[in-house]
Amino acid sequence: MVQNLFWATGYNVIALPLAAGVLAFKDILLQPALAALFMSLSTVIVAANAVLLKNKKL
């Protein structure tokens, strides 16, 4: 669960502020559609990680 929280938070903490224009003064801007794609990708990675962790013997 901690790994999944890490992955989901990592993507969203980086992509969403860039899409909002936090670093626009340095000409670093992420298109909102690309940020949404990253957000969806974080969901896919979290789901894949959950399946991998389910199959891993502790």
N, C-alpha and C positions, 0 to 999 in steps of 0.2 A: 504494500500500500504506500509506503514511504517513497519507493522508487517511482511509482505512478504519479504521486503528487509532485515529485521533483521534475519529471518530464513535462507534465502539463503546465506547471507554474513557470518553468524555464522558457518554454515557447511563448507563453502569454506575456510574461514580464518583458521580454525583448521585443516581440513583434507589435504589440498594441501601442506602446508609447511611440515607436517609430512611425506607425500609421497615423497617430494623432499629431505628429509634427514636432515632437519634443526637440529633435536635433535638426530642425529645418534651417536654423541659422547657419549650420555647417553644411548645408546642401545634402543632408542625409535624410531621405524621406522614403517611406515605404507606402506603396499604394494600398488603400484599404482592402481592395480585393485580394491582394497578396497576403495581407495580414489575416484575412478571413481564411484563406487557404492554409496558412500556417496553423491557425486555430483548429481547423478540421484535421490537419495532419497530426497535431498533438493528441487528438482523440484517438486516431488510428494507432499511434505509437503506444498510448496507454493501454488500449485493448490488446495489442500484440504482446506487450510486456506482461500483461495479466495472464495471457495464455501460456507464455513461456514460463512464468513463475509457477503457474498451476502444475505444469508438467515436471518441474524441478523438484528433486527430492532434497529435503532439508536435513 
